[in-house]
């Protein structure tokens, strides 16, 4: 099965010795003065309750006043950061650590083997290819798309014979994409660029055309205006985009916020997923071998997450959590697609399952307390082997075409850089394919998993990583990271930014909060809507565990999270401001009363509910919404809000209004700053140079506010 287009919609100085800590200076010795942010008289009424929104004007991303505010805030923030004496030292070390060759697993299309590679500090990965044992050549270099690296390659998809390729680009980190079609031999574009495409895959049908998804271009700002009805299109090669046929969507009966499609590997079936929110989907299919065939309903409701991933003749295989919260693999005959005809191939177990196929086998990837376990099955569901992994961590891959003789998987954890392994599915033998040469001594660090109790007694896992032999004196710099939403699982993975924090002498802790997917559907639901407070309680309890067990103390603890994790940080810092010393909310959902009025935010209602849903839901959201729970005169943690001016997923207005309110109401005890990246979006495709600068600023800000004056 070609990849199904679903939309759902993280340093330094080796041998530097100990850091120098001093008592924190009072506010008078600090040098920051916030820009004046004007207020407006705007009030919304919810079920008879009036709620003021004095910074509503900052929602207008097309306004000159908003642009001036962004510029003024960045001047203040950069002025503060440049006075931290070791900021450049951190940036230089991050740059040195980042400068190593990174290579992805290879894949074959047509007569070529393709792979992605970054020589070290290139802003974007380059796509290479080679024939047989020949020399590799550049196929696509996204670094040539723009001078500053802000135009990135989003997706790359090949026709059946591999002679044509379609790829999408993102400009400035935007979710709005363009698609270009090229001849792979000449590398020349063969027809006009397709435009205004969002939340889309590129799924080819033979060599004739491909399916993609988008919304009608909204009126007003494309970065913030609401997009609500997603449509599936088919682009026939040689015809203009204006003639592309709408395959699904565009009518009131077919109105869905997210629509995606995938064509089976044998080009026989088209599968269409339609969803109202980021959880649950309807499913339809069409037999492409019969031009007269109708679109057939497989699932008519949104009560499960169900996705086809392989087919053999008329036999379809899917992963589903219907009647199986931890998921199972089922099969059915295309002539009888209804759920009553489904049969288990790999039954549900106590561990959460994801599945893939390649080389004539299925691979079941389980999460066991957020750590990978992989098993190989035949198509009848018979266990072939439990695959031995290189260690305790995260494994991904084990997918390919039906005839592939070698599959690839990657493995990493918080201290082990990602390595690629070749796996022979017939002999069940693995061998190291590629191992990076990183300037980081993994043997000097350790990770361990602990379990702690949340407020209501729930047992929550957390992985803590630090230098071996670290003294547990309650004064170590610590970074606590979390997400807790949208069925997303945080599994151990290596990153240079985490390695850099560890080199600085920091503790890095990742908590697997409710709302995520680590323990299946029930774990996810336990952190949604009127149970969302469970997520914040889990994160608070994680911080308390680190303090009670002398990893750190409240004067040396920072909390960080992005997107839904930015909401997490915003909620915890407003509920328990004394618990942590530094708060780092990134691209956060911070206005819980209005999030659903921007872009595709209404699709997040499964997790959050909305302020218009009911009076009880409104009151629940109001009670924890970070923006609405900032109180006058409170000593909030030193805060560095980060966002991108082109974020059209979680619009920057969330961060703008939150920062403005913090600055207006919070005490002068700590800096309450916002760092706004220009020509950047929600995170994907961010140039390496910008990422290094951002993390240097984050770490410098954090350590400085811990009272650390030199490294």
C-alpha positions as CSV (number, residue, x, y, z in Angstrom):
1,X,0.0,0.0,0.0
2,X,1.3,3.4,-0.9
3,X,1.5,5.5,2.2
4,X,-2.0,6.4,3.3
5,X,-2.6,10.1,3.5
6,X,-3.7,10.7,7.0
7,X,-4.0,14.1,8.6
8,X,-3.5,14.4,12.3
9,X,-3.1,17.2,12.2
10,X,12.2,18.4,20.7
11,X,24.6,21.3,25.4
12,X,27.0,21.8,26.2
13,X,30.8,22.1,26.4
14,X,32.5,18.8,26.8
15,X,34.7,18.7,29.8
16,X,33.6,22.1,30.9
17,X,33.5,21.2,34.5
18,X,30.8,22.4,36.8
19,X,28.7,25.4,36.0
20,X,29.0,28.5,38.3
21,X,25.8,29.2,40.1
22,X,24.9,32.3,42.0
23,X,21.9,33.5,43.8
24,X,19.4,35.1,41.5
25,X,19.6,38.9,41.1
26,X,16.6,41.0,41.8
27,X,14.6,42.4,39.0
28,X,16.2,45.9,39.3
29,X,19.5,44.4,38.1
30,X,17.9,43.0,35.0
31,X,17.5,45.0,31.8
32,X,14.2,44.5,30.0
33,X,11.3,46.8,29.3
34,X,8.3,45.5,27.5
35,X,6.8,47.3,24.5
36,X,3.5,49.0,25.3
37,X,0.7,46.8,24.0
38,X,-2.5,48.6,23.3
39,X,-5.8,47.2,24.5
40,X,-9.2,47.2,22.8
41,X,-12.7,47.0,24.2
42,X,-13.8,43.6,23.0
43,X,-16.1,41.3,24.9
44,X,-17.5,37.9,24.0
45,X,-20.6,36.4,25.7
46,X,-20.7,32.7,26.4
47,X,-24.0,31.3,27.9
48,X,-24.5,34.7,29.6
49,X,-20.9,35.0,30.8
50,X,-18.9,37.9,29.5
51,X,-15.2,37.4,28.7
52,X,-13.0,40.3,27.8
53,X,-10.4,39.9,25.0
54,X,-8.4,43.1,25.1
55,X,-5.7,41.9,22.7
56,X,-8.0,40.7,20.0
57,X,-6.3,43.0,17.5
58,X,-3.2,40.8,17.6
59,X,-5.2,38.1,15.8
60,X,-4.9,40.1,12.6
61,X,-1.7,38.8,11.0
62,X,-2.2,41.1,8.0
63,X,-2.1,44.2,10.1
64,X,0.8,46.7,10.1
65,X,0.1,47.2,13.9
66,X,0.6,43.5,14.5
67,X,3.8,43.5,12.4
68,X,5.1,46.5,14.4
69,X,4.3,44.7,17.7
70,X,6.2,41.6,16.5
71,X,9.2,43.6,15.6
72,X,9.2,45.5,19.0
73,X,8.9,42.3,21.0
74,X,11.8,40.7,19.1
75,X,13.9,43.8,19.8
76,X,13.3,43.4,23.5
77,X,13.9,39.7,23.5
78,X,17.0,39.7,21.4
79,X,18.3,42.6,23.6
80,X,17.9,40.4,26.7
81,X,19.4,37.3,25.1
82,X,22.5,39.0,23.7
83,X,23.6,40.1,27.2
84,X,23.8,36.4,28.3
85,X,27.6,36.0,28.1
86,X,27.6,32.3,27.0
87,X,24.8,32.5,24.4
88,X,27.3,32.4,21.5
89,X,29.3,29.7,23.3
90,X,26.2,27.5,23.3
91,X,25.4,28.2,19.7
92,X,29.0,27.4,18.6
93,X,28.9,24.0,20.4
94,X,25.5,23.2,19.0
95,X,26.8,24.0,15.6
96,X,29.8,21.7,16.0
97,X,27.6,18.9,17.3
98,X,25.2,19.3,14.5
99,X,27.9,19.1,11.8
100,X,27.9,15.4,11.0
101,X,26.6,13.5,8.0
102,X,23.1,12.3,8.3
103,X,21.7,9.6,5.9
104,X,18.2,8.1,5.7
105,X,17.3,4.5,4.7
106,X,17.3,3.9,1.0
107,X,14.3,3.1,-1.2
108,X,13.9,2.0,-4.8
109,X,11.8,3.6,-7.5
110,X,12.1,2.6,-11.2
111,X,15.7,1.8,-11.8
112,X,17.1,4.0,-9.1
113,X,17.9,3.8,-5.4
114,X,17.0,7.0,-3.6
115,X,18.0,8.3,-0.2
116,X,18.1,11.6,1.7
117,X,21.4,13.1,3.1
118,X,22.5,16.1,4.9
119,X,26.3,16.8,4.9
120,X,26.1,18.4,8.3
121,X,24.9,22.0,8.5
122,X,22.8,22.1,5.3
123,X,19.5,23.8,6.0
124,X,17.5,21.1,4.3
125,X,18.2,17.4,3.5
126,X,19.2,16.7,-0.2
127,X,17.6,13.8,-2.2
128,X,20.3,11.6,-3.9
129,X,20.0,8.7,-6.2
130,X,22.1,6.0,-7.8
131,X,21.9,3.1,-10.2
132,X,23.2,-0.2,-8.9
133,X,26.7,0.3,-7.5
134,X,27.2,3.6,-9.4
135,X,28.0,6.9,-8.0
136,X,25.3,8.8,-6.2
137,X,24.0,12.0,-7.8
138,X,21.9,14.9,-6.5
139,X,18.2,14.4,-7.5
140,X,16.6,17.2,-5.6
141,X,18.3,19.9,-3.5
142,X,15.8,21.9,-1.5
143,X,18.6,24.2,-0.4
144,X,18.4,25.7,-3.9
145,X,14.7,26.5,-3.5
146,X,15.5,29.7,-1.5
147,X,18.6,31.5,-0.3
148,X,17.8,31.3,3.4
149,X,16.5,27.7,3.4
150,X,12.9,28.6,4.4
151,X,11.4,26.8,1.4
152,X,11.4,23.1,2.3
153,X,10.6,19.8,0.6
154,X,7.5,18.4,2.2
155,X,6.7,15.2,0.3
156,X,8.1,13.2,-2.6
157,X,6.1,10.5,-4.5
158,X,6.9,8.5,-7.6
159,X,4.6,7.0,-10.3
160,X,4.3,3.3,-10.7
161,X,7.2,2.9,-13.1
162,X,9.3,5.5,-11.3
163,X,9.7,7.7,-14.4
164,X,7.8,10.6,-12.9
165,X,7.9,12.2,-9.5
166,X,5.6,14.7,-7.8
167,X,6.9,16.7,-4.8
168,X,5.4,19.3,-2.6
169,X,7.1,22.3,-1.1
170,X,6.3,24.5,2.0
171,X,7.2,28.2,2.0
172,X,8.1,29.7,5.3
173,X,6.9,26.7,7.2
174,X,3.3,27.1,6.0
175,X,0.9,24.1,5.8
176,X,-0.2,25.4,2.4
177,X,1.8,23.6,-0.2
178,X,2.6,23.6,-3.9
179,X,3.1,20.4,-6.0
180,X,5.6,20.2,-8.9
181,X,5.8,17.2,-11.3
182,X,9.1,16.3,-12.9
183,X,10.6,13.8,-15.3
184,X,13.1,11.8,-13.3
185,X,15.6,11.5,-16.1
186,X,15.8,15.1,-17.1
187,X,14.7,16.4,-13.7
188,X,12.7,19.0,-15.6
189,X,9.2,20.1,-14.6
190,X,6.7,18.8,-17.1
191,X,3.6,20.9,-16.4
192,X,2.4,23.8,-14.3
193,X,2.7,23.8,-10.5
194,X,-0.3,22.9,-8.5
195,X,-1.1,25.4,-5.8
196,X,-3.2,26.0,-2.7
197,X,-2.9,22.5,-1.3
198,X,-3.1,21.7,2.4
199,X,-3.0,18.6,4.6
200,X,-2.4,16.3,1.7
201,X,-0.7,13.2,0.6
202,X,0.4,12.5,-3.0
203,X,-0.9,9.1,-4.1
204,X,-0.2,8.0,-7.7
205,X,-2.5,5.9,-9.8
206,X,-0.2,4.0,-12.1
207,X,1.6,6.6,-14.3
208,X,-1.5,8.5,-15.1
209,X,-2.1,11.0,-12.3
210,X,-2.4,11.3,-8.5
211,X,-4.8,12.0,-5.7
212,X,-4.4,15.0,-3.4
213,X,-6.4,16.9,-0.8
214,X,-7.1,20.6,-0.1
215,X,-9.6,23.2,1.1
216,X,-11.0,26.1,-0.9
217,X,-8.6,29.1,-0.4
218,X,-10.1,31.0,2.5
219,X,-11.2,34.6,2.3
220,X,-8.9,37.0,4.2
221,X,-5.6,35.7,5.7
222,X,-4.5,32.2,4.5
223,X,-2.5,31.9,7.7
224,X,-5.4,32.3,10.1
225,X,-8.8,32.1,8.3
226,X,-10.9,29.1,9.1
227,X,-10.8,26.1,6.7
228,X,-13.5,23.7,7.2
229,X,-14.4,21.5,4.2
230,X,-11.6,19.3,2.9
231,X,-11.9,17.8,-0.6
232,X,-10.1,14.9,-2.4
233,X,-9.0,15.7,-5.9
234,X,-7.6,13.6,-8.8
235,X,-5.0,15.3,-11.0
236,X,-4.8,13.8,-14.5
237,X,-1.4,14.4,-16.0
238,X,-1.5,16.8,-19.0
239,X,-4.6,18.7,-17.7
240,X,-4.7,22.0,-15.9
241,X,-5.4,22.0,-12.1
242,X,-8.7,23.9,-12.8
243,X,-10.0,20.7,-14.4
244,X,-9.0,18.4,-11.5
245,X,-12.0,16.2,-10.5
246,X,-13.4,16.3,-7.0
247,X,-13.5,12.7,-5.9
248,X,-14.9,13.2,-2.4
249,X,-16.1,16.3,-0.6
250,X,-17.7,19.5,-1.8
251,X,-21.3,18.6,-0.8
252,X,-23.1,18.9,2.5
253,X,-23.4,15.2,2.7
254,X,-19.6,14.7,2.2
255,X,-18.5,17.6,4.5
256,X,-15.5,16.7,6.5
257,X,-12.6,18.6,7.9
258,X,-9.9,16.1,6.9
259,X,-10.0,13.9,3.8
260,X,-7.2,11.7,2.7
261,X,-6.6,8.9,0.2
262,X,-4.3,6.1,-0.7
263,X,-4.0,3.8,-3.7
264,X,-3.1,0.1,-3.1
265,X,0.3,-1.1,-4.3
266,X,-1.3,-3.0,-7.1
267,X,-3.3,0.1,-8.2
268,X,-6.5,-1.8,-7.8
269,X,-8.1,0.0,-4.9
270,X,-8.6,3.6,-3.8
271,X,-9.2,4.1,-0.1
272,X,-10.7,7.3,1.2
273,X,-10.6,8.4,4.8
274,X,-12.9,11.2,6.0
275,X,-12.8,12.7,9.5
276,X,-14.5,15.4,11.5
277,X,-11.6,15.7,14.0
278,X,-8.1,14.4,14.6
279,X,-9.5,11.2,16.1
280,X,-11.7,8.7,14.3
281,X,-12.5,8.3,10.6
282,X,-15.0,7.0,8.2
283,X,-13.7,4.8,5.5
284,X,-14.6,4.3,1.8
285,X,-13.1,2.3,-1.1
286,X,-13.4,2.1,-4.8
287,X,-12.3,-0.7,-7.2
288,X,-10.1,1.2,-9.7
289,X,-10.0,-1.8,-12.0
290,X,-13.7,-1.2,-12.9
291,X,-14.3,2.2,-14.3
292,X,-18.0,1.8,-13.5
293,X,-17.5,0.9,-9.8
294,X,-19.0,3.0,-7.1
295,X,-17.5,4.3,-3.9
296,X,-18.4,1.7,-1.3
297,X,-18.7,2.4,2.4
298,X,-16.4,0.3,4.7
299,X,-17.1,2.3,7.9
300,X,-20.0,4.8,8.1
301,X,-19.0,6.3,11.5
302,X,-16.1,8.1,13.2
303,X,-16.0,5.8,16.3
304,X,-12.6,4.2,15.4
305,X,-9.2,4.9,13.8
306,X,-9.1,2.5,10.9
307,X,-6.5,2.5,8.1
308,X,-5.9,0.0,5.2
309,X,-2.2,-0.8,4.8
310,X,-2.0,-3.8,2.3
311,X,-4.0,-5.8,-0.1
312,X,-3.6,-9.1,-2.0
313,X,-6.1,-9.5,-4.8
314,X,-9.5,-8.8,-3.3
315,X,-8.2,-9.4,0.3
316,X,-7.8,-6.1,2.3
317,X,-5.7,-5.7,5.5
318,X,-6.3,-2.9,7.9
319,X,-5.2,-1.7,11.4
320,X,-8.1,-0.6,13.5
321,X,-9.0,0.2,17.1
322,X,-12.7,-0.7,16.5
323,X,-13.6,-3.0,19.4
324,X,-9.9,-3.1,20.2
325,X,-8.5,-0.1,22.1
326,X,-4.9,-1.3,21.6
327,X,-5.5,-2.0,17.9
328,X,-5.5,-5.2,15.8
329,X,-4.9,-6.2,12.2
330,X,-8.0,-7.4,10.4
331,X,-8.8,-8.6,6.9
332,X,-11.9,-8.8,4.7
333,X,-12.9,-9.5,1.1
334,X,-13.5,-6.4,-0.9
335,X,-16.9,-7.7,-1.9
336,X,-18.0,-7.8,1.8
337,X,-16.3,-4.8,3.5
338,X,-18.7,-4.3,6.4
339,X,-17.2,-4.8,10.0
340,X,-19.3,-7.9,10.6
341,X,-17.2,-9.6,7.9
342,X,-13.8,-8.6,9.4
343,X,-11.5,-11.3,10.7
344,X,-8.6,-10.9,13.0
345,X,-5.1,-11.6,11.6
346,X,-3.1,-10.2,14.4
347,X,-5.4,-9.9,17.5
348,X,-5.3,-7.1,20.0
349,X,-2.9,-7.6,22.9
350,X,-2.2,-5.6,26.1
351,X,0.3,-3.4,24.2
352,X,-0.5,-0.8,21.6
353,X,0.0,-1.9,18.0
354,X,1.1,-0.3,14.7
355,X,1.6,-2.4,11.6
356,X,3.5,-2.3,8.3
357,X,4.3,-4.7,5.5
358,X,7.2,-5.4,3.2
359,X,8.9,-8.3,1.5
360,X,5.9,-10.6,1.9
361,X,5.4,-10.2,5.6
362,X,3.7,-8.1,8.3
363,X,5.5,-6.3,11.1
364,X,3.7,-5.6,14.3
365,X,5.4,-2.8,16.2
366,X,4.3,-2.7,19.8
367,X,4.8,-0.1,22.5
368,X,5.7,-1.7,25.9
369,X,5.8,1.2,28.4
370,X,6.7,3.5,25.5
371,X,9.6,1.3,24.3
372,X,9.6,-0.6,21.0
373,X,9.0,-4.3,20.5
374,X,8.8,-5.7,16.9
375,X,7.3,-9.0,15.8
376,X,7.2,-10.5,12.2
377,X,4.1,-12.4,11.0
378,X,3.1,-14.1,7.8
379,X,-0.1,-13.1,6.1
380,X,-2.1,-15.7,8.0
381,X,-1.1,-14.1,11.3
382,X,1.4,-16.8,12.3
383,X,4.3,-15.4,14.4
384,X,7.6,-15.8,12.5
385,X,10.0,-14.1,14.9
386,X,10.3,-11.5,17.7
387,X,13.0,-9.3,16.2
388,X,16.0,-8.5,18.4
389,X,16.6,-4.8,18.5
390,X,20.0,-3.2,19.3
391,X,18.8,-2.0,22.7
392,X,16.0,-0.4,24.6
393,X,14.5,2.4,22.6
394,X,12.5,3.2,19.5
395,X,12.5,1.3,16.2
396,X,10.8,2.5,13.1
397,X,10.7,1.3,9.5
398,X,10.1,-2.4,8.5
399,X,8.1,-1.3,5.5
400,X,8.6,-1.6,1.8
401,X,7.2,-3.1,-1.4
402,X,5.9,-6.6,-1.7
403,X,8.9,-7.8,-3.7
404,X,11.6,-6.0,-1.6
405,X,14.3,-8.5,-0.5
406,X,15.7,-6.1,2.1
407,X,13.9,-3.8,4.4
408,X,15.3,-1.1,6.7
409,X,14.7,0.1,10.2
410,X,16.1,2.8,12.4
411,X,16.9,2.6,16.1
412,X,17.7,5.2,18.7
413,X,17.1,6.4,22.2
414,X,17.9,9.5,24.1
415,X,21.6,8.8,24.2
416,X,22.1,6.6,21.1
417,X,22.2,8.4,17.8
418,X,19.8,7.0,15.2
419,X,21.4,4.1,13.2
420,X,19.9,2.3,10.2
421,X,19.8,-1.5,10.0
422,X,19.1,-3.7,7.0
423,X,16.8,-6.6,7.6
424,X,16.3,-9.7,5.5
425,X,12.7,-10.8,6.1
426,X,13.3,-14.3,4.7
427,X,16.4,-15.1,6.8
428,X,15.3,-12.8,9.6
429,X,18.9,-11.5,9.9
430,X,19.8,-7.9,10.6
431,X,23.0,-6.0,9.8
432,X,24.2,-2.4,10.5
433,X,23.7,-0.3,7.3
434,X,24.6,3.2,8.5
435,X,25.8,4.7,11.7
436,X,26.4,8.4,12.3
437,X,29.6,9.8,13.6
438,X,28.4,12.3,16.2
439,X,30.6,14.4,18.5
440,X,28.8,13.0,21.5
441,X,30.0,10.3,23.9
442,X,26.9,8.2,24.5
443,X,28.7,6.0,26.9
444,X,29.0,8.8,29.4
445,X,25.2,9.1,29.8
446,X,22.4,6.9,31.0
447,X,18.6,6.7,30.6
448,X,16.3,5.0,33.0
449,X,12.5,4.6,33.1
450,X,10.7,5.4,36.3
451,X,7.0,5.2,37.3
452,X,5.3,7.8,39.5
453,X,1.8,8.4,40.8
454,X,-0.3,11.3,39.5
455,X,-2.8,13.2,41.7
456,X,-5.5,10.5,41.3
457,X,-3.1,7.6,41.8
458,X,-2.6,6.8,38.1
459,X,0.8,5.2,37.4
460,X,2.6,7.3,34.8
461,X,5.9,6.4,33.1
462,X,8.8,8.8,32.7
463,X,12.3,8.4,31.2
464,X,15.1,10.4,32.8
465,X,18.4,10.9,31.1
466,X,21.6,12.4,32.6
467,X,25.3,12.1,32.8
468,X,26.5,8.9,34.6
469,X,27.6,9.6,38.2
470,X,25.6,12.8,38.5
471,X,25.2,13.8,42.1
472,X,21.5,13.9,43.2
473,X,21.9,17.0,45.2
474,X,18.7,18.7,44.2
475,X,20.4,21.4,42.3
476,X,20.9,20.0,38.8
477,X,19.5,22.0,35.8
478,X,16.5,19.9,34.6
479,X,14.3,20.1,31.6
480,X,10.9,18.3,31.8
481,X,9.2,17.7,28.5
482,X,5.6,16.6,27.8
483,X,2.8,16.6,25.3
484,X,-0.2,14.6,26.5
485,X,-2.7,14.8,23.7
486,X,-4.1,13.7,20.3
487,X,-3.1,10.1,20.8
488,X,0.6,11.1,20.3
489,X,3.2,8.8,21.9
490,X,6.5,10.1,23.1
491,X,9.1,7.3,22.6
492,X,12.8,7.5,23.2
493,X,14.6,9.2,20.3
494,X,18.0,10.9,19.9
495,X,18.3,14.5,19.1
496,X,21.3,16.8,19.0
497,X,19.4,19.4,21.0
498,X,18.8,16.9,23.8
499,X,22.4,15.8,23.7
500,X,23.6,19.4,24.0
501,X,21.4,19.8,27.1
502,X,22.9,16.7,28.6
503,X,26.5,17.9,27.9
504,X,25.6,21.1,29.8
505,X,25.1,19.0,32.8
506,X,21.4,18.9,32.5
507,X,18.8,16.3,33.4
508,X,16.3,15.6,30.6
509,X,13.0,14.0,31.6
510,X,10.1,13.0,29.3
511,X,6.8,12.1,30.9
512,X,4.3,9.9,29.1
513,X,1.1,11.7,30.1
514,X,-2.5,10.7,29.7
515,X,-4.0,12.1,26.5
516,X,-1.1,10.4,24.5
517,X,-1.3,7.0,22.9
518,X,1.3,5.1,24.9
519,X,-1.4,2.8,26.4
520,X,-4.0,2.9,23.7
521,X,-7.4,4.5,23.3
522,X,-8.4,4.5,27.0
523,X,-5.1,6.4,27.9
524,X,-5.9,8.9,25.2
525,X,-9.5,9.5,26.2
526,X,-8.4,9.9,29.9
527,X,-6.8,13.2,28.8
528,X,-9.5,14.7,26.6
529,X,-12.3,17.3,27.1
530,X,-13.5,17.3,30.7
531,X,-10.7,15.0,31.7
532,X,-8.0,17.3,30.3
533,X,-6.9,18.3,33.8
534,X,-5.5,14.8,34.2
535,X,-2.8,15.7,31.7
536,X,-1.8,18.8,33.7
537,X,-1.9,16.8,37.0
538,X,0.4,14.1,35.4
539,X,2.9,16.8,34.4
540,X,2.8,18.5,37.8
541,X,3.4,15.1,39.5
542,X,6.4,14.5,37.2
543,X,7.9,17.8,38.3
544,X,7.3,16.9,41.9
545,X,8.9,13.5,41.4
546,X,12.1,15.1,40.1
547,X,12.2,17.4,43.0
548,X,11.3,14.8,45.7
549,X,14.0,12.5,44.3
550,X,16.7,15.2,44.4
551,X,17.2,15.4,40.6
552,X,16.6,19.1,40.9
553,X,14.6,21.7,42.8
554,X,12.1,24.4,41.8
555,X,14.9,26.9,41.2
556,X,16.5,24.7,38.6
557,X,13.5,23.1,36.8
558,X,12.2,24.1,33.4
559,X,9.2,22.8,31.6
560,X,8.9,22.7,27.8
561,X,6.4,21.5,25.3
562,X,5.2,22.5,21.8
563,X,1.7,22.8,20.2
564,X,-0.6,20.9,22.5
565,X,2.5,20.7,24.7
566,X,2.6,24.5,24.6
567,X,-0.9,24.4,26.1
568,X,0.4,21.9,28.7
569,X,3.2,24.3,29.8
570,X,0.9,27.3,29.8
571,X,-1.6,25.5,32.0
572,X,0.9,24.2,34.5
573,X,2.8,27.6,34.8
574,X,-0.5,29.4,35.5
575,X,-1.8,26.7,37.9
576,X,1.5,26.0,39.8
577,X,3.8,29.0,39.1
578,X,6.0,28.2,42.1
579,X,6.7,24.7,40.9
580,X,9.2,25.6,38.2
581,X,11.7,28.3,37.5
582,X,11.5,28.5,33.7
583,X,8.5,28.0,31.3
584,X,9.1,27.4,27.6
585,X,5.7,27.1,25.8
586,X,6.3,26.7,22.0
587,X,3.7,27.3,19.3
588,X,1.1,26.7,22.0
589,X,-2.7,26.4,22.0
590,X,-3.2,29.1,24.7
591,X,-6.6,30.6,24.0
592,X,-9.0,27.7,24.7
593,X,-12.1,29.8,24.1
594,X,-11.3,30.7,20.5
595,X,-8.8,28.1,19.2
596,X,-11.6,26.5,17.0
597,X,-12.2,29.7,15.1
598,X,-8.8,29.6,13.3
599,X,-7.7,27.5,10.3
600,X,-8.6,23.9,10.9
601,X,-8.7,24.2,14.7
602,X,-12.3,23.0,15.0
603,X,-10.9,19.6,14.2
604,X,-9.3,19.5,17.6
605,X,-12.6,19.4,19.4
606,X,-12.4,15.7,20.0
607,X,-9.5,16.4,22.4
608,X,-10.6,19.8,23.7
609,X,-14.3,20.3,23.3
610,X,-15.3,23.9,22.4
611,X,-16.5,26.9,24.3
612,X,-19.7,26.8,22.2
613,X,-20.4,23.1,22.9
614,X,-22.2,23.6,26.3
615,X,-22.1,25.8,29.3
616,X,-20.3,23.1,31.3
617,X,-17.6,22.7,28.5
618,X,-17.2,26.5,28.3
619,X,-16.7,26.7,32.0
620,X,-14.2,23.8,32.0
621,X,-12.1,25.4,29.3
622,X,-12.2,28.8,30.9
623,X,-11.0,27.3,34.2
624,X,-7.7,26.1,32.6
625,X,-7.2,28.2,29.5
626,X,-3.7,29.6,30.0
627,X,-4.6,33.0,28.5
628,X,-7.6,33.4,30.8
629,X,-5.9,32.3,34.0
630,X,-3.1,34.8,34.2
631,X,-3.5,36.7,37.4
632,X,-2.3,40.2,38.3
633,X,0.9,40.4,40.5
634,X,1.8,36.7,40.4
635,X,5.5,35.8,40.2
636,X,5.3,33.6,37.1
637,X,8.4,31.6,36.1
638,X,10.8,33.2,33.7
639,X,9.0,32.6,30.4
640,X,10.2,32.5,26.9
641,X,7.3,32.0,24.5
642,X,8.3,30.8,21.1
643,X,6.3,30.8,17.9
644,X,6.6,31.4,14.1
645,X,5.0,34.2,12.2
646,X,3.9,31.8,9.5
647,X,2.3,29.2,11.8
648,X,-1.0,28.4,10.1
649,X,-1.8,25.4,12.3
650,X,-1.6,26.9,15.8
651,X,-1.8,30.6,14.8
652,X,0.7,32.9,16.5
653,X,-2.1,35.0,17.9
654,X,-2.3,32.4,20.7
655,X,1.3,33.2,21.7
656,X,0.9,36.9,21.0
657,X,-2.0,37.4,23.3
658,X,-0.6,35.2,26.0
659,X,2.7,37.1,26.1
660,X,1.0,40.5,26.0
661,X,-1.2,39.4,29.0
662,X,1.7,38.0,30.9
663,X,3.7,41.2,30.5
664,X,0.7,43.4,31.5
665,X,-0.3,41.3,34.6
666,X,2.7,39.4,35.8
667,X,5.0,40.7,38.4
668,X,8.5,42.1,37.6
669,X,10.2,39.2,39.4
670,X,11.1,37.4,36.1
671,X,11.4,38.1,32.4
672,X,8.2,37.3,30.4
673,X,9.4,37.4,26.8
674,X,8.3,36.1,23.4
675,X,10.6,35.1,20.6
676,X,8.9,35.2,17.2
677,X,10.7,33.5,14.3
678,X,10.1,35.1,10.9
679,X,9.4,33.0,7.8
680,X,8.8,30.0,10.1
681,X,5.7,27.9,10.8
682,X,4.7,25.2,13.2
683,X,8.1,23.5,13.1
684,X,8.3,21.2,10.0
685,X,10.9,22.3,7.5
686,X,12.6,24.8,9.7
687,X,16.1,25.4,8.4
688,X,19.0,24.0,10.5
689,X,20.4,27.5,11.0
690,X,17.2,28.8,12.5
691,X,16.9,25.7,14.7
692,X,20.4,26.1,16.1
693,X,19.8,29.7,16.9
694,X,16.5,29.0,18.6
695,X,17.9,26.3,20.9
696,X,20.9,28.4,21.7
697,X,18.5,31.1,22.8
698,X,16.3,28.7,24.8
699,X,19.2,27.1,26.6
700,X,20.9,30.4,27.4
701,X,17.7,31.9,28.7
702,X,17.0,28.8,30.8
703,X,20.4,28.5,32.4
704,X,20.7,32.3,33.0
705,X,17.4,32.3,34.9
706,X,18.6,29.3,36.9
707,X,21.2,31.7,38.2
708,X,24.0,30.1,36.3
709,X,26.5,32.8,35.3
710,X,29.2,30.9,33.5
711,X,29.7,27.5,31.9
